[in-house]
Amino acid sequence: MERISFGRMLNTEEVIEKIDHAIRSKQPFCLVRVGDGENLVLAQEKVMPIDQVIRTRWGRRSRETKSKGISLPNLKARDKMIRAIKQADLVGIPYYKDRELRAPQIYLRSLTNKCFKTYGIRPKQVCHTLVNRHLVEKQSFWQMLRGRRVTVISKWADSFAKLVEKEYADFQIQFVAKIPFSHYDQIEQTVRRMEKVDCDIVLISTGVNAVILAEKLARRQGRVAIDFGKSAMFMIQRKKDRVRPWKAGDSS
């Protein structure tokens, strides 16, 4: 595997500081994340033949189920994702020999490198792709959200807001919008719906579509937009083997 450096990876606390600074300074900020699904969307035609992409487990599930929020092939999504990653302020990428991600290694960092090299992508800054899960494990993340106006875009939006309002009530986090989302085709209508929303931060849990959505919201509307991955889902489902959110009484 060709090793390519994209600079030092920011740790979770540094990512939280960047998000907090963007909110305080009212500056647009976009965090996107690249894992196996995003890599396969990017790889379509230019890095891997289409038929090879759709034969992967992820590719098959995108066509046979609604779980991925997109059906491959989709070259428009590929091109939008390339632009989004190039414009993003911070990009989460896998480690080499990444043990946190359960996907096959051939669809992780080695494929990220091939895709980024093919499209000339040089992220402005990088962190680990599972930073979304590590954010909720830090007390500082919840402190950052204290009293702030939050929008959640996800099919889990309502359930996540209810959980946070119950279990993090002392932080007085205000959920000003809970926008359901289930498919790539909803991206533009979701962006339009957000035009009337006044909030401090947007948490986006929409699968690979979050990369495109986060960048559009930051660039078009000047928002702080975070690709929140599966954090909301895992918190709702109490999957402690996937994420262990900070709770009052924890030391971290």
C-alpha positions in Angstrom: 0.0 0.0 0.0 1.3 3.5 -0.9 1.5 5.5 2.3 0.4 9.1 1.9 0.5 11.7 4.7 -2.2 14.3 5.0 -0.6 15.9 8.0 -1.1 15.3 11.7 -4.4 14.0 12.8 -6.2 16.2 15.3 -7.3 14.4 18.4 -10.9 14.5 19.7 -10.4 17.4 22.1 -8.8 19.5 19.4 -11.8 18.7 17.1 -14.1 19.9 19.9 -12.1 23.1 20.3 -12.4 23.8 16.6 -16.1 23.3 16.6 -16.6 25.4 19.6 -14.5 28.2 18.1 -16.5 28.1 14.9 -19.7 28.5 16.9 -18.4 31.3 19.1 -17.0 33.2 16.2 -20.1 32.5 14.0 -17.9 31.1 11.2 -19.0 28.3 8.9 -17.3 25.0 9.7 -17.7 21.6 8.0 -16.5 18.3 9.4 -17.0 15.3 7.1 -15.9 11.7 7.4 -14.7 9.1 5.0 -15.0 5.4 5.7 -15.7 2.3 3.6 -19.1 3.5 2.3 -17.7 6.9 1.3 -14.7 5.3 -0.3 -16.9 3.1 -2.5 -19.0 6.0 -3.6 -15.8 7.9 -4.5 -14.2 4.8 -6.2 -17.1 4.4 -8.7 -15.7 4.1 -12.3 -12.5 6.1 -11.8 -10.8 3.9 -9.1 -12.8 0.7 -9.3 -15.1 -0.6 -12.1 -18.8 -0.1 -11.3 -19.5 -3.8 -11.4 -16.8 -4.4 -8.8 -18.2 -1.7 -6.5 -21.7 -3.0 -6.6 -20.5 -6.6 -5.9 -19.1 -5.5 -2.5 -21.3 -6.2 0.5 -21.8 -2.4 0.9 -22.7 -2.0 -2.8 -25.1 -4.9 -2.7 -26.8 -3.5 0.4 -27.2 -0.1 -1.2 -29.2 -1.7 -4.0 -31.1 -4.4 -2.1 -32.0 -2.5 1.1 -32.7 1.0 2.2 -30.1 0.9 4.9 -27.4 2.9 3.1 -29.6 5.8 2.1 -28.3 5.7 -1.5 -28.3 3.2 -4.4 -25.1 2.6 -6.4 -24.1 3.3 -9.0 -24.6 7.1 -8.5 -21.9 9.1 -10.3 -23.6 12.4 -9.4 -23.2 11.6 -5.7 -19.5 10.7 -6.4 -18.8 14.1 -8.0 -20.7 16.0 -5.2 -18.7 14.0 -2.6 -15.4 14.9 -4.2 -16.3 18.6 -4.2 -17.5 18.4 -0.6 -14.3 16.7 0.7 -12.1 19.3 -1.1 -14.1 22.2 0.5 -14.4 20.7 4.0 -12.6 22.3 6.9 -11.8 18.9 8.6 -11.9 15.4 7.1 -12.1 12.2 9.1 -10.1 9.4 7.5 -9.2 5.8 8.6 -5.9 4.9 10.2 -3.5 2.5 8.5 -4.5 -1.0 9.6 -7.5 0.5 11.3 -8.8 -1.7 14.1 -11.7 0.5 15.2 -13.5 0.0 11.9 -15.1 -3.3 11.2 -15.0 -3.1 7.4 -12.4 -5.0 5.4 -9.1 -3.2 5.3 -9.1 -3.1 1.5 -12.0 -0.6 1.6 -10.4 1.6 4.3 -7.2 3.7 4.2 -5.7 2.1 1.1 -8.8 2.9 -0.9 -9.0 6.4 0.7 -5.5 7.1 -0.5 -6.3 5.8 -4.1 -9.4 7.9 -4.3 -7.8 11.1 -2.9 -4.8 10.7 -5.2 -7.0 10.1 -8.3 -9.1 13.2 -7.6 -6.4 15.4 -6.3 -7.9 15.7 -2.8 -5.7 17.2 -0.1 -7.8 17.8 3.0 -7.2 21.1 4.9 -6.9 19.1 8.1 -7.6 15.5 9.2 -8.8 13.5 12.1 -9.9 9.9 12.6 -13.0 8.9 10.8 -14.7 7.7 14.0 -14.3 11.0 15.7 -18.1 11.3 15.7 -18.2 8.4 18.2 -15.4 9.8 20.3 -17.0 13.2 20.5 -20.0 11.9 22.5 -17.6 10.1 24.9 -16.1 13.5 26.0 -17.6 15.7 28.7 -16.3 18.7 26.8 -18.5 17.8 23.8 -21.6 18.1 26.0 -20.3 21.2 27.7 -19.8 22.7 24.2 -23.5 22.1 23.5 -24.7 23.6 26.8 -27.5 26.0 26.1 -27.0 25.9 22.4 -29.5 25.6 19.7 -29.1 22.3 17.9 -30.6 20.9 14.7 -30.5 17.1 14.0 -30.9 15.7 10.5 -31.5 12.0 10.7 -34.1 9.3 10.6 -33.2 9.1 14.3 -33.7 12.8 14.9 -36.7 12.6 17.2 -35.5 9.7 19.3 -32.0 11.2 19.7 -33.4 14.6 20.8 -35.6 12.9 23.4 -32.7 10.8 24.7 -30.5 13.9 25.1 -33.2 16.0 26.7 -33.7 13.3 29.2 -30.2 12.1 30.0 -28.3 15.5 29.5 -31.1 17.7 30.9 -28.6 19.7 33.0 -27.0 21.0 29.8 -30.2 22.6 28.6 -29.5 21.8 25.0 -32.2 23.2 22.8 -33.3 21.1 19.8 -34.8 23.7 17.5 -35.3 21.4 14.5 -35.5 17.6 14.1 -35.5 16.9 10.4 -36.0 13.3 9.2 -33.8 12.0 6.4 -33.6 8.6 4.7 -32.3 9.0 1.1 -29.9 10.8 -1.1 -32.8 12.3 -3.1 -33.8 14.4 -0.1 -30.5 16.4 0.0 -31.7 19.5 -1.8 -35.1 19.7 -0.1 -33.4 19.3 3.2 -31.0 22.2 2.4 -34.0 24.3 1.4 -35.8 23.4 4.6 -32.8 24.5 6.6 -33.0 28.0 5.2 -35.6 28.9 7.8 -33.8 27.3 10.8 -31.9 29.4 13.3 -29.4 27.3 15.2 -25.8 27.1 16.4 -24.8 23.7 15.1 -26.2 21.0 12.9 -25.6 17.3 13.6 -26.1 15.2 10.5 -26.6 11.4 10.7 -27.5 10.4 7.1 -25.0 7.9 6.1 -22.7 8.8 3.2 -25.1 11.7 2.3 -23.8 13.5 5.4 -20.6 14.4 3.6 -22.5 16.3 0.8 -25.1 17.8 3.2 -22.6 19.1 5.7 -20.5 20.9 3.1 -23.6 22.4 1.4 -25.0 23.7 4.7 -21.6 25.2 5.7 -20.9 26.8 2.2 -24.4 28.0 1.3 -25.8 28.9 4.7 -22.6 29.6 6.8 -23.4 26.9 9.3 -21.4 24.7 11.7 -22.2 21.3 10.2 -21.0 18.1 11.6 -21.1 14.6 10.0 -22.3 12.8 13.1 -22.3 9.3 11.6 -24.0 6.5 13.6 -23.5 8.1 17.0 -27.1 9.0 17.4 -28.3 5.5 16.4 -25.8 3.7 18.6 -26.8 5.9 21.6 -30.4 5.2 21.0 -29.8 1.4 20.6 -27.5 1.4 23.7 -24.7 -0.3 21.7 -21.9 0.2 24.2 -19.6 -2.0 22.1 -19.8 0.7 19.5 -20.0 4.0 21.5 -19.8 4.7 25.2 -21.2 8.2 25.7 -20.1 10.4 28.6 -22.5 10.5 31.5 -22.5 12.6 34.6 -20.2 10.9 37.1 -17.7 9.8 34.4 -14.1 11.0 34.8 -13.4 11.9 31.2 
